[in-house]
Amino acid sequence: MHYLGLDIGGTFVKAGLVDETGRVLESSKAPTVTDDLHAFLSTLTDLIREFQKTNEIDAVGIGVPGLRSSKTHIIETSPNIRCLKHVNLEQLVADQVHIRTVSENDANAAAYAEFVCGAGVGLQHMAHLTLGTGLGSGFVLNGSLFTGASGYGGEFGHTVIQAGIDGGGRLCGCGNHGCLETYVSATGIVMTAEEKMKAFPETILHNIEPPLTSEKIYAAAEHGDKTAQEVFKVTGRYLGIACANLMNLFNLEMIVIGGGVMAAGDLLMYSVMAAAKSNTLAPSFADCRIVQSKLWPDAGLIGAAMLARDR
Amino acid sequence: MHYLGLDIGGTFVKAGLVDETGRVLESSKAPTVTDDLHAFLSTLTDLIREFQKTNEIDAVGIGVPGLRSSKTHIIETSPNIRCLKHVNLEQLVADQVHIRTVSENDANAAAYAEFVCGAGVGLQHMAHLTLGTGLGSGFVLNGSLFTGASGYGGEFGHTVIQAGIDGGGRLCGCGNHGCLETYVSATGIVMTAEEKMKAFPETILHNIEPPLTSEKIYAAAEHGDKTAQEVFKVTGRYLGIACANLMNLFNLEMIVIGGGVMAAGDLLMYSVMAAAKSNTLAPSFADCRIVQSKLWPDAGLIGAAMLARDR
């Protein structure tokens, strides 16, 4: 049995032919259209038909960056791909390609991948975080993907970690202040660097050609710049506190972390572990391992394919 | 069938004879011994035996203020009742009174009560918060009491809402900084008032005879003192942000709030609702009602009794 997983990103739609064990056999991608549903749909159906030429596809799974209703299967919000708002994407795709199609929030799909064939195989309680431009998150609780009353659950990136009632958490893309995503993501790293640069005129971060990116800040840190290193330490502390919040709330067995930001390795993870330990109630900390993703950057499309297999 | 529910508080152990529908038929209480396990145990067994004189008790349920292992049934931590640390309380009690006995974290028991016979009957996804000296919390997810890998889950009061890496969240009893409980509880109200009093020398809060308590601050607010009113508004905003965090993470159907602090009513709840709405992703906010507890102050003992019925 073969499944086609699609992972819709802000820039590219990635597609992968996945076998029933979660192995990616072939992959492909195409630019994402964000403002024209007809063109967006053509991108997806073209990708699927290309794979159909040489393979029998048993079902299609789509990871969507937005809130999808598990009751109606309609995408209620998708801030970065606006043509998807109020669309039943899986129905539209199935009608075109005549293959059973399921969809799910992309971060939930990624968590499901790590659960069924990645770092979290066999566990009952795990969280999966993806640190990219934003912070994606999904949860497996009691051995099942947890999505809440209508499928909108799991939005850890928009929980407030800096309430700042008397002095301002950072402004998030969602319109609120102090969301975790504004501290723990590539975007958050840039914001932390910009704050530090005001205090430290001697840092080589001032010499970086704009735009400032988390990759350039990491390069400066690798080059020995103390301020750039401090940016990753601070980010790690926020991420560690975030992990502690999850452990105190869910008493997890594992937190799996993926995403481009994880390339920073020990520079980030040392302070993640220290902050996680000091902020978690000891019995819950003892139960939980914090590990790197096994499936990044393919977790999204593998998870979508595995949901097509299992739903 | 009759069940005896025990709710162990820092000052009193409350006991209630509960019928199989969750109705409290008779109740009693005794002072809590915190530092002597033998004496503590005698308090419990005396209470139980007193009820046994006139009633047949089918099972005993105990709500414990601490982290209880669902694997070993041992209480791993109980900061306020230190003699319970590393004790299998339900076994010790059962051995003495020869009745089947179960125990559970007190806040989880209270959540279970609201789920089986209180505000949340028939729901699949709900949270229960108790605002007292601290902040108790318990969760029902997918129609079951959620307690995580080893039973330690649900500790929302110790999630960090004010990470304050560059400037200090409040010190919590757990040793960390910025825990929700330090903002949203009777203790948090006093801390907020103390902060406001520094800025507002004209408030009548300065005239209150020590110790300052949330009740006295509420009385000042009722008396028209603007600073005291602002204390409740700020507390409500923190609680609203906390509710938003839960809705974004769990996509709940209901948040049930109980505890003495809720006597503040609209003075608190108006800003709770405003902050919850503005900080929650719209589809998740639309799914959830925030309501007052139906069973407070008996939720803990009723929940313990209902767990004795159902486990």
Interface residues (C-beta under 8 A of the other chain):
Chain A: L67 S69 E76 T77 Q124 H125 L141 N142 S144 F146 T147 G148 A149 S150 G151 Y152 G153 G154 E155 F156 H158 T159 V160 I161 Q162 A163 G164 I165 D166 C174 N176 G178 Y183 V234 R237 Y238 I241 A244 N245 N248 L249 F250 N251 L252 E253 S278 N279 L281 A282 P283 S284 D287 C288
Chain B: L67 S69 E76 T77 Q124 H125 L141 N142 S144 F146 T147 G148 A149 S150 G151 Y152 G153 G154 E155 F156 H158 T159 V160 I161 Q162 A163 G164 I165 D166 C174 N176 G178 Y183 V234 R237 Y238 I241 A244 N245 N248 L249 F250 N251 L252 E253 S278 N279 L281 A282 P283 S284 D287 C288
